[in-house]
């Protein structure tokens, strides 16, 4: 399972970097979005499973139930926040790219006037 997660993160980073180096502005924006999602997958995979502590044990679980190992909730909360922020920034960047298309009549950044 660790190899699958490492391969997924590597492929996402490679695809994001490939798209980031294109001339098309929309592909660059998608590259940035994919890179941020690759970072999120990396953080979740490195968050891992930890031994339960007083903060991660449910209050109503009772004292006699054996607690299974749990994932770190702080990492999950931070990644959820990063996903929402990444979605908002991608939408904003796509809006700016549409405005740039209206001004320059192309989304190829090498053809824009200097």
Secondary structure, DSSP 8 states (H G I E B T S, - for coil): -HHHHHHHHHHHHHHHHHHHTSSBHHHHHHHHHHHHHHHHHHHHHHH-EE---TTTS-GGG-SSS----EE-HHHHHHHHHHHHHHHHHHHHHHHHHHHHHHHHS-SBGGGS--
